[in-house]
Amino acid sequence: MEKFKPNDKVVYTNKHIPNNLVMNVKRGTHKSGGMDMVTVELPGGLAHAFASELRIATTLEEKLGVRQ
């Protein structure tokens, strides 16, 4: 599992998750309830995501703003 730092650009690895946006990490990988979590910024505000479900966005994805 990757460790994420603030300002990393991430996307969900699972193509079945409908959120295709490139998200900005606000709080890096941290433990919450024994699970590795990441706080990400979405257009509507902040959200929490499981670190195991995310990966670093590619350069192309960062330019387009969506997962490929």
Sequence and secondary structure as in RCSB ss.txt:
>XXXX:A:sequence
MEKFKPNDKVVYTNKHIPNNLVMNVKRGTHKSGGMDMVTVELPGGLAHAFASELRIATTLEEKLGVRQ
>XXXX:A:secstr
     TT EEEES TTSS  B EEEEEEEEEETTEEEEEEEETTEEEEEEGGGEEE  HHHHHHTB  
